[in-house]
Amino acid sequence: MGERQGTIDTGTASIGFNLGAIMAAIALLGLAGAHLLQGALRPEVSGTAGDTSHLAVSVGGTALAIPVAWLADAAAVQSSGFAKDVRLEVRLPLATGGRAARIDVTILQRSRVRSSASLLDGVYLHQFQSQEVAGPPGLIGKPLRAAEGYQNETVWYDPLASDPFVAKCAAPAANGAEAQCLRTVNLAPGLAAIYSFSPAALAGWRQFDAEIAPLLKQIGAL
C-alpha cells in the first residue's frame, strides 16, 4: 500500500514539473514576442553608433544630419565633421506632369552669398533687356544684357510676391551641354542654399519650396 502511494506521489511531482516547464516556456515566448513587437513599432533612430545611413556635419556652426545617399561627394564630407559647404543631389516632382527633376543643393554659410530675391532689385533689374521671354505661367522672363558676365542668361521671377521666386538660367555653354538654372535662398539662421536645376523644373516653381522644405527640415537646415 505504501509502495503504491509512493508511485502516485512521484507521478504527481513529474506532472507538476512538466506543467511548470511548459508555463515557463510560454512566459519566455511571450516576453520575446513583446520585445519583437516593441522593436517593430519603435521608429528607427538615425545617427547612432555604427549607423552609416546618415552623416553628421557642421556647416557655419549648424549641425546637420544628412542621408549619405543624398550627398554628391560623401568621401569629401566624411574626412571631417566640419565643412564650408555640403552638396546634395535630390529629385523632386517639379517638371511638367509631375515628372522628377534633379535638384543639386549646395548648403553653405549665408554670409558667402546673396539670395536671388535680393539680387532681383539690387542687381538684375538694372541689367534687364527690354523684351520678355515666354515661359512658365506666373513667371516673367527677362533676358540680361551681355555685361558683367550675364551673356545668354535670363532671370525668371514672380512679379506679385513680396518675397518672390527668382531663378537665373543660363543657355548651354557648349553643344551637347544642358541649360542650367540657379536659385539662392536663405535657410536656418546662418545658412543658405544654392539650387541648381534644369529649366524643366521651372514648371513646378509654385511647389518648389513646399517640395524641398521637408528634406531640409529632416537634415536640420530649416
N, C-alpha and C positions, 0 to 999 in steps of 0.2 A: 504494500500500500504506500509505504514511504517512498519506494522507488518510482512508482507511478507519479506521485506528486512532484518528485524531483524532475522528472521528464517534462511535465507540463510547465513547470517554472522556467526551465531552460528554453522551451519553445516560445513562451511569452516574452522572455527577455530578448530573444532573437528577433521576434516580430517588432518589438518596440525599437530595437536598434535600427532595423531596416526602415521603419517609418520615419525615424529621426533623420536618417541619412537622406531619405527622399525629400523631406521638408527642407533640409539644409541646402540640397542641390537646387530646389525650386527657388529658395531665397536668393542664392547666388546668381541664378539665371535672371531673376527679376532685377537684381541690383545691376548686373551687366547690361540688361536691356535699358534700364533707366539712364545709365551713363551714355549708351549709344544714342538714345533719343535726345538727350541733352546736347550731345555733340552735334547731332544733325540739325538741331534748332538754333544753336548758337551761331551768330554771324561770324564770318571769317575775319580775323584781325590781321591787318597787314602791318609790315614793318617789324615783326617780331624777330628774335634771333634765328638766323638761318633762312629767313624768308627773303628770296631773291626776286620776288614779283614786283616789289616796289623799291625805289632808291631814294634815300634821304639826301637832300642837298639844300644848301643855304644860298639864296641869291639876294644881295642887298640887305642882309640881315633877316630875311624872311625864310623860315624853314618850310620846305616843300617836300612832299612825299609823292613821287611820280612813278606810275607804272613803267617798268622797263620797256615794255612793248611800245610805248609812246615815244621813246627817246630816239632822236635821229642819230645820235652818236653816244651810245651808252658807255663805251670804253672811255671817252673823254671825261665824262662826269664821274665815273667810278674811281678815278685816280685821286679824287679829293672830295671832301664834303662841302667845299665852297666853290662857287663858280661866278664869273662875271655875268654869264647868261646861260640859258638852257634852251636847246632846240628840240621841239616836239613835232611829230607828224600824226595828224588825226584826219579822219574822214567824216564829213557831215553831209546830210541830205539837203544841199543848198542849190544844186544845179537844177535845170529845168526838169519838171516832172518828179522832183524829189530824189533825183539821182545823186549818188555820193560824189562829193568833191573833196579832193585832198587839200588840207589846210596846213601849211607849215607855220608853227608858232614859235617865236623866239621870246622868252621871258627874260627881262633884264631890269636893271635899276632905272627908275623913272627919270632920274637926273640926266641920263645919257641920251634921251630922245624927247621930241615934242609930239603930242598927239596930233593925228590927222585933222581933227576938228579945229584945233588951234591954228594949224597951218593954213586952213581954208581962208580965213580972213587975214592972217598975218603975212602969208606968202603967196599962196596960189592965186588968190583974187587979183593980184597985181600982174600976174603972168597969163591971164586968160586971153585967148583969142576971141574974136567977135562971134564966130559961129558956134552952134551947138551940135552935138552928135546924138543921133537917136540911139536909145538903149533900153535897159530895163524900165518898166513903168514905175514912176515915182522918183526916178533919179534924173538929174541933169548932167549931161556930159559936156565938159568944156576942154577942148584941146589947149595945151600950154604952148606959149611961144618958145621957139628954139633958142632959148637963152638960159644961162645958169644951169646947163646940163639937163634941160627939160625937153629935148627934142624927141618927137614921136611919143609924147606922153599925154594922157587925158585924165582929168580929175572927174570922178563921179561923186555927186553929193545930193543929199536930201535938202531941198531949199526951205522946207517948212519947219523942221525941228530946231529947237534951241541948242541941243547937243547932237548935231547931225551925224549921220553915217557919211563918212568920207573915205574914198579909196583912190589911189593914184595908180593908173595902169599904163604899162609901157608896151609898145609894139615889140614883136620879136626882134632881137638884135642881129640875128643871122638866119639864113634859110634853114628850116627844119627845127628851129627853136620855138618855144611857146611864149605867147604873151603872158605877162605876169603883173599881178596887182599887189599893192602894198597898202596896209592899213595899220596905223598905230593907235592904241587905246591905253588909257590908264586903268590899272587894276587895283589891287590892295595898296594901302599906303606904302610908298616907296618902290612899287613895281609897275612895269608897263609891259605890253605885249605888242610885238610886230607880227601881223598876219600876212603871209604870202600865199597867193592862191591864183588859180586860173580865172580869167574874166567870166567863165561859165558860172562861177559861184555867185556872181552879182545878181543872178536871177532870184536868189533867196536872200537878198540883202535885208529884208524886213525881219527875217528869222535868224539872222547871223548871230547876234548877241545872245538870243534866247537858246540857241542850239549849243553854243560853246560855253556858256556860263556854268552849267553843271559840271563840265570837265575841269574848268578852272577852280571851282569850289572844291572838287574832290581832291585836288592836289594842294590846296591851301593858298592859291593865288588870288582868291576873291573873298 
